[in-house]
Amino acid sequence: MMDDHATAPLDLLIARRLRREREARGWSIADLAAASGVSRAMISKIERAEASPTAALLGRLSGALRMTISTLLARAEADAGPQRIARTADQALWTDPATGYLRRAVSPPGAEPELVEVELPPGARVAYPGTSFAFLRGQVVRVLAGRLAVEEGTEEALLEPGDCLAFDLEAPKGHAFRNPSADEPCRYLVALSRR
């Protein structure tokens, strides 16, 4: 299991970055709420780092801002300062409070492609709208341990350790990641290339 010692600092970086992205567009909290379907109260709590956003919520907010979740998180992580080496102890961790999904930024902030390691608890499912992937050129997932069901629209691929899936990002459909196991976490690596 991955250590979560860096969770709180990343929540604060996400809060600051979300506010910067919103203000850079000249949007009020009400504008972002209208564009994302997320309540003004929740956006305000996230921007004050009083609430940790779920992966689904970040998907809606980043889509409204016309960026991927990964870009939003990468920019938040980059706010901590430029780096060429991402030491294991310094890699930013973020936990989805709704599912327990744990995301580790493996590559240094701003690196291309971006590498992310995810641990998905048994039975957990995380869904993202198609807008979350609209600004990616490519996305590849490789399972490190456990099993992973990847849903793309109406299609589903079941991946075993060592299996690798390249996403079809041309079709505007949502994606979901699901751990079909009742007792074993799934660990997988995601490589993301931005447009």
Contacts in CASP RR format, 6 or more apart in sequence:
PFRMAT RR
TARGET T0000
AUTHOR 0000-0000-0000
METHOD contacts of the structure
MODEL  1
MMDDHATAPLDLLIARRLRREREARGWSIADLAAASGVSRAMISKIERAE
ASPTAALLGRLSGALRMTISTLLARAEADAGPQRIARTADQALWTDPATG
YLRRAVSPPGAEPELVEVELPPGARVAYPGTSFAFLRGQVVRVLAGRLAV
EEGTEEALLEPGDCLAFDLEAPKGHAFRNPSADEPCRYLVALSRR
1 119 0 8 1.000
1 185 0 8 1.000
2 93 0 8 1.000
2 102 0 8 1.000
2 104 0 8 1.000
2 117 0 8 1.000
2 119 0 8 1.000
3 93 0 8 1.000
4 93 0 8 1.000
4 95 0 8 1.000
4 102 0 8 1.000
5 93 0 8 1.000
6 90 0 8 1.000
6 91 0 8 1.000
6 92 0 8 1.000
6 93 0 8 1.000
7 52 0 8 1.000
7 93 0 8 1.000
7 94 0 8 1.000
7 95 0 8 1.000
9 80 0 8 1.000
9 92 0 8 1.000
10 73 0 8 1.000
10 76 0 8 1.000
10 77 0 8 1.000
10 92 0 8 1.000
10 93 0 8 1.000
10 94 0 8 1.000
11 49 0 8 1.000
11 52 0 8 1.000
11 94 0 8 1.000
12 49 0 8 1.000
13 76 0 8 1.000
13 77 0 8 1.000
13 79 0 8 1.000
13 80 0 8 1.000
13 92 0 8 1.000
14 46 0 8 1.000
14 49 0 8 1.000
14 53 0 8 1.000
14 58 0 8 1.000
14 72 0 8 1.000
14 73 0 8 1.000
14 76 0 8 1.000
14 94 0 8 1.000
15 46 0 8 1.000
15 47 0 8 1.000
15 48 0 8 1.000
15 49 0 8 1.000
16 76 0 8 1.000
16 79 0 8 1.000
17 72 0 8 1.000
17 75 0 8 1.000
17 76 0 8 1.000
17 79 0 8 1.000
18 43 0 8 1.000
18 46 0 8 1.000
18 47 0 8 1.000
18 61 0 8 1.000
18 72 0 8 1.000
18 76 0 8 1.000
19 47 0 8 1.000
21 65 0 8 1.000
21 67 0 8 1.000
21 72 0 8 1.000
21 75 0 8 1.000
22 29 0 8 1.000
22 31 0 8 1.000
22 32 0 8 1.000
22 43 0 8 1.000
22 47 0 8 1.000
22 65 0 8 1.000
25 31 0 8 1.000
25 65 0 8 1.000
27 35 0 8 1.000
29 40 0 8 1.000
29 43 0 8 1.000
29 44 0 8 1.000
29 47 0 8 1.000
30 40 0 8 1.000
32 38 0 8 1.000
32 43 0 8 1.000
32 61 0 8 1.000
32 64 0 8 1.000
32 65 0 8 1.000
33 39 0 8 1.000
33 40 0 8 1.000
33 43 0 8 1.000
35 64 0 8 1.000
35 65 0 8 1.000
36 43 0 8 1.000
36 60 0 8 1.000
36 61 0 8 1.000
36 63 0 8 1.000
36 64 0 8 1.000
37 60 0 8 1.000
37 64 0 8 1.000
38 57 0 8 1.000
38 60 0 8 1.000
38 61 0 8 1.000
38 64 0 8 1.000
42 51 0 8 1.000
42 57 0 8 1.000
43 61 0 8 1.000
45 51 0 8 1.000
46 52 0 8 1.000
46 53 0 8 1.000
46 57 0 8 1.000
46 61 0 8 1.000
52 95 0 8 1.000
52 97 0 8 1.000
53 61 0 8 1.000
54 96 0 8 1.000
54 97 0 8 1.000
54 98 0 8 1.000
54 99 0 8 1.000
55 69 0 8 1.000
55 96 0 8 1.000
55 98 0 8 1.000
55 99 0 8 1.000
55 101 0 8 1.000
55 103 0 8 1.000
55 126 0 8 1.000
55 128 0 8 1.000
56 98 0 8 1.000
56 126 0 8 1.000
56 127 0 8 1.000
56 128 0 8 1.000
58 69 0 8 1.000
58 72 0 8 1.000
58 73 0 8 1.000
59 69 0 8 1.000
59 128 0 8 1.000
59 129 0 8 1.000
59 131 0 8 1.000
59 132 0 8 1.000
60 129 0 8 1.000
61 72 0 8 1.000
62 68 0 8 1.000
62 69 0 8 1.000
62 71 0 8 1.000
62 72 0 8 1.000
62 131 0 8 1.000
62 132 0 8 1.000
63 129 0 8 1.000
63 131 0 8 1.000
63 132 0 8 1.000
63 134 0 8 1.000
64 131 0 8 1.000
65 72 0 8 1.000
66 131 0 8 1.000
66 134 0 8 1.000
66 135 0 8 1.000
67 135 0 8 1.000
68 132 0 8 1.000
68 133 0 8 1.000
68 134 0 8 1.000
68 135 0 8 1.000
68 136 0 8 1.000
68 192 0 8 1.000
68 194 0 8 1.000
69 128 0 8 1.000
69 132 0 8 1.000
70 114 0 8 1.000
70 116 0 8 1.000
70 136 0 8 1.000
70 192 0 8 1.000
70 194 0 8 1.000
71 135 0 8 1.000
71 194 0 8 1.000
73 92 0 8 1.000
73 94 0 8 1.000
73 103 0 8 1.000
73 105 0 8 1.000
74 105 0 8 1.000
74 109 0 8 1.000
74 110 0 8 1.000
74 114 0 8 1.000
77 92 0 8 1.000
77 105 0 8 1.000
77 109 0 8 1.000
77 110 0 8 1.000
78 109 0 8 1.000
78 110 0 8 1.000
80 92 0 8 1.000
80 109 0 8 1.000
81 109 0 8 1.000
82 109 0 8 1.000
83 90 0 8 1.000
83 108 0 8 1.000
83 109 0 8 1.000
84 108 0 8 1.000
85 108 0 8 1.000
86 105 0 8 1.000
86 106 0 8 1.000
86 107 0 8 1.000
86 108 0 8 1.000
86 109 0 8 1.000
86 111 0 8 1.000
91 104 0 8 1.000
91 105 0 8 1.000
91 106 0 8 1.000
92 104 0 8 1.000
92 105 0 8 1.000
92 109 0 8 1.000
93 102 0 8 1.000
93 103 0 8 1.000
93 104 0 8 1.000
93 105 0 8 1.000
94 102 0 8 1.000
94 103 0 8 1.000
95 101 0 8 1.000
95 102 0 8 1.000
95 103 0 8 1.000
96 102 0 8 1.000
96 103 0 8 1.000
96 126 0 8 1.000
99 120 0 8 1.000
99 121 0 8 1.000
99 124 0 8 1.000
99 125 0 8 1.000
99 126 0 8 1.000
100 121 0 8 1.000
100 124 0 8 1.000
101 118 0 8 1.000
101 119 0 8 1.000
101 120 0 8 1.000
101 121 0 8 1.000
101 124 0 8 1.000
101 126 0 8 1.000
102 118 0 8 1.000
102 119 0 8 1.000
103 116 0 8 1.000
103 117 0 8 1.000
103 118 0 8 1.000
104 116 0 8 1.000
104 117 0 8 1.000
104 118 0 8 1.000
104 119 0 8 1.000
105 114 0 8 1.000
105 115 0 8 1.000
105 116 0 8 1.000
106 115 0 8 1.000
106 116 0 8 1.000
106 117 0 8 1.000
106 189 0 8 1.000
107 113 0 8 1.000
107 114 0 8 1.000
107 115 0 8 1.000
107 116 0 8 1.000
112 193 0 8 1.000
112 194 0 8 1.000
113 191 0 8 1.000
113 192 0 8 1.000
113 193 0 8 1.000
114 191 0 8 1.000
114 192 0 8 1.000
114 193 0 8 1.000
114 194 0 8 1.000
115 189 0 8 1.000
115 190 0 8 1.000
115 191 0 8 1.000
115 192 0 8 1.000
116 189 0 8 1.000
116 190 0 8 1.000
116 192 0 8 1.000
117 144 0 8 1.000
117 187 0 8 1.000
117 188 0 8 1.000
117 189 0 8 1.000
117 190 0 8 1.000
118 177 0 8 1.000
118 187 0 8 1.000
118 188 0 8 1.000
118 189 0 8 1.000
118 190 0 8 1.000
119 185 0 8 1.000
119 186 0 8 1.000
119 187 0 8 1.000
120 126 0 8 1.000
120 148 0 8 1.000
120 177 0 8 1.000
120 178 0 8 1.000
120 179 0 8 1.000
120 185 0 8 1.000
120 186 0 8 1.000
120 187 0 8 1.000
120 188 0 8 1.000
121 179 0 8 1.000
121 185 0 8 1.000
122 179 0 8 1.000
122 181 0 8 1.000
122 182 0 8 1.000
122 183 0 8 1.000
122 184 0 8 1.000
122 185 0 8 1.000
123 178 0 8 1.000
123 179 0 8 1.000
123 180 0 8 1.000
123 181 0 8 1.000
123 182 0 8 1.000
124 178 0 8 1.000
124 179 0 8 1.000
125 176 0 8 1.000
125 177 0 8 1.000
125 178 0 8 1.000
125 179 0 8 1.000
126 176 0 8 1.000
126 177 0 8 1.000
126 178 0 8 1.000
127 151 0 8 1.000
127 174 0 8 1.000
127 175 0 8 1.000
127 176 0 8 1.000
128 174 0 8 1.000
128 175 0 8 1.000
128 176 0 8 1.000
129 174 0 8 1.000
130 172 0 8 1.000
130 173 0 8 1.000
130 174 0 8 1.000
130 175 0 8 1.000
132 174 0 8 1.000
132 175 0 8 1.000
133 139 0 8 1.000
133 167 0 8 1.000
133 169 0 8 1.000
133 174 0 8 1.000
133 175 0 8 1.000
134 172 0 8 1.000
135 194 0 8 1.000
135 195 0 8 1.000
136 169 0 8 1.000
136 192 0 8 1.000
136 193 0 8 1.000
136 194 0 8 1.000
136 195 0 8 1.000
137 169 0 8 1.000
137 193 0 8 1.000
137 194 0 8 1.000
137 195 0 8 1.000
138 166 0 8 1.000
138 167 0 8 1.000
138 169 0 8 1.000
138 192 0 8 1.000
138 193 0 8 1.000
139 166 0 8 1.000
139 167 0 8 1.000
139 169 0 8 1.000
139 190 0 8 1.000
139 191 0 8 1.000
139 192 0 8 1.000
139 193 0 8 1.000
140 164 0 8 1.000
140 165 0 8 1.000
140 166 0 8 1.000
140 167 0 8 1.000
140 190 0 8 1.000
140 191 0 8 1.000
141 148 0 8 1.000
141 150 0 8 1.000
141 159 0 8 1.000
141 164 0 8 1.000
141 165 0 8 1.000
141 167 0 8 1.000
141 177 0 8 1.000
141 188 0 8 1.000
141 189 0 8 1.000
141 190 0 8 1.000
141 191 0 8 1.000
142 162 0 8 1.000
142 163 0 8 1.000
142 164 0 8 1.000
142 165 0 8 1.000
142 188 0 8 1.000
142 189 0 8 1.000
142 191 0 8 1.000
143 159 0 8 1.000
143 160 0 8 1.000
143 161 0 8 1.000
143 162 0 8 1.000
143 163 0 8 1.000
143 164 0 8 1.000
143 186 0 8 1.000
143 187 0 8 1.000
143 188 0 8 1.000
144 161 0 8 1.000
144 162 0 8 1.000
144 187 0 8 1.000
144 188 0 8 1.000
144 189 0 8 1.000
145 161 0 8 1.000
145 184 0 8 1.000
145 185 0 8 1.000
145 186 0 8 1.000
145 187 0 8 1.000
146 160 0 8 1.000
146 161 0 8 1.000
146 179 0 8 1.000
146 181 0 8 1.000
146 184 0 8 1.000
146 185 0 8 1.000
146 186 0 8 1.000
146 187 0 8 1.000
147 158 0 8 1.000
147 159 0 8 1.000
147 160 0 8 1.000
147 161 0 8 1.000
147 179 0 8 1.000
147 180 0 8 1.000
147 181 0 8 1.000
147 184 0 8 1.000
147 186 0 8 1.000
148 158 0 8 1.000
148 159 0 8 1.000
148 177 0 8 1.000
148 178 0 8 1.000
148 179 0 8 1.000
148 180 0 8 1.000
148 186 0 8 1.000
148 188 0 8 1.000
149 156 0 8 1.000
149 157 0 8 1.000
149 158 0 8 1.000
149 159 0 8 1.000
149 177 0 8 1.000
149 178 0 8 1.000
149 179 0 8 1.000
149 180 0 8 1.000
150 156 0 8 1.000
150 157 0 8 1.000
150 159 0 8 1.000
150 165 0 8 1.000
150 175 0 8 1.000
150 176 0 8 1.000
150 177 0 8 1.000
150 178 0 8 1.000
151 174 0 8 1.000
151 175 0 8 1.000
151 176 0 8 1.000
151 177 0 8 1.000
151 178 0 8 1.000
152 167 0 8 1.000
152 168 0 8 1.000
152 171 0 8 1.000
152 173 0 8 1.000
152 174 0 8 1.000
152 175 0 8 1.000
153 173 0 8 1.000
153 174 0 8 1.000
153 175 0 8 1.000
157 165 0 8 1.000
158 180 0 8 1.000
159 165 0 8 1.000
159 188 0 8 1.000
167 175 0 8 1.000
177 188 0 8 1.000
179 185 0 8 1.000
179 186 0 8 1.000
END
